[in-house]
Amino acid sequence: MTKDELRAELERQEQRYKEVYGGEVTTYAAQPEPERKPWRKRATVQDQVFQQEIQKMEKELKAEEP
């Protein structure tokens, strides 16, 4: 079924509903997809300890350089 066929079918159903049941049809615009936010990985305890060790090593290297 193509989009045009689907639109035609929905229009027929709308007309039938109005004629048979005397109802009112309300159409709504499509809602936009929600924006996806970039996923962030939380640092684990191991990651934090690793970063601390790297910082400690960098400080030691800087202290040895002069």
C-alpha positions as CSV (number, residue, x, y, z in Angstrom):
1,M,0.0,0.0,0.0
2,T,1.5,3.4,-1.0
3,K,1.1,6.6,0.8
4,D,-1.4,7.9,-1.7
5,E,-3.5,4.8,-1.3
6,L,-3.3,5.1,2.5
7,R,-4.4,8.7,2.4
8,A,-7.3,7.9,0.1
9,E,-8.4,5.0,2.5
10,L,-8.2,7.3,5.5
11,E,-10.2,10.0,3.7
12,R,-12.9,7.3,2.8
13,Q,-13.0,6.2,6.5
14,E,-13.3,9.8,7.7
15,Q,-16.2,10.5,5.3
16,R,-17.9,7.2,6.3
17,Y,-17.5,8.1,10.0
18,K,-19.0,11.6,9.5
19,E,-21.9,10.3,7.4
20,V,-22.8,7.2,9.5
21,Y,-22.1,8.4,13.0
22,G,-22.3,12.1,12.5
23,G,-19.0,12.4,14.4
24,E,-16.3,14.9,14.2
25,V,-12.7,14.0,13.2
26,T,-9.8,15.9,14.6
27,T,-6.4,15.5,12.9
28,Y,-3.1,16.3,14.6
29,A,0.3,17.2,13.2
30,A,2.9,14.5,13.7
31,Q,5.1,15.1,16.8
32,P,8.8,15.5,16.2
33,E,11.1,12.8,17.4
34,P,12.7,13.7,20.8
35,E,16.3,14.9,20.5
36,R,18.8,12.3,21.6
37,K,21.4,13.6,24.0
38,P,24.9,12.2,23.7
39,W,25.6,9.3,26.0
40,R,28.2,9.9,28.6
41,K,30.1,7.1,30.4
42,R,30.4,7.6,34.1
43,A,33.9,7.1,35.5
44,T,34.2,4.0,37.5
45,V,36.3,3.7,40.6
46,Q,39.0,2.0,38.5
47,D,39.0,4.9,36.0
48,Q,39.3,7.5,38.8
49,V,42.2,5.6,40.4
50,F,43.9,5.3,37.0
51,Q,43.6,9.1,36.5
52,Q,45.0,9.8,39.9
53,E,48.0,7.5,39.2
54,I,48.6,9.3,35.9
55,Q,48.5,12.7,37.6
56,K,50.9,11.4,40.3
57,M,53.3,10.2,37.6
58,E,53.1,13.5,35.8
59,K,53.9,15.4,39.0
60,E,56.9,13.1,39.6
61,L,58.2,13.7,36.1
62,K,57.9,17.4,36.4
63,A,59.7,17.3,39.8
64,E,62.6,15.4,38.2
65,E,63.0,17.7,35.1
66,P,64.6,20.8,36.7
